[in-house]
Amino acid sequence: MHNRTLFEYAVIRVMPRVEREEFLNIGIILYCAKQKYLKMLYILDEHRLQAFFAYLDIDELKEHLCSFERICSADPYGGPIAKLDMPSRFRWLTATRSTILQTSKVHPGLCVDAEKTANKLFSQLVL
């Protein structure tokens, strides 16, 4: 039997008008401490987003996603948050916020391969 390890994930959502609480799932972020894995996967379907909210600033959204990616991957250009350890970066990325880019609550699970699990969740929850 394979050793299954604990992982945590959250869904990345675009919420153009926070006051309306309407959102589209565009990605996931998955963290597995034992496998030293922290990764986000997302897709930016501009046509779908524009249909959902015609006045959404796609360039601003891209900037937010770029910041998320830099923090997630510990990129030196990601600022002080990107310099934190992996668990702290995951907690910061999944913290409750009221911006156009938000995450769901964090959900736990068990996996053998974090990369395969991330791809599976991305397919199920986003695509």
Secondary structure by P-SEA (a helix, b strand, c coil): ccbbbbbbbbbbbbbccccccbbbbcbbbbbbccccccbbbbbbaaaaaaaaccccaaaaaaaaaaaaaaaaaccccccccccccaaaaaaaaacccccccccccccccccccaaaaaaaaaaaccc
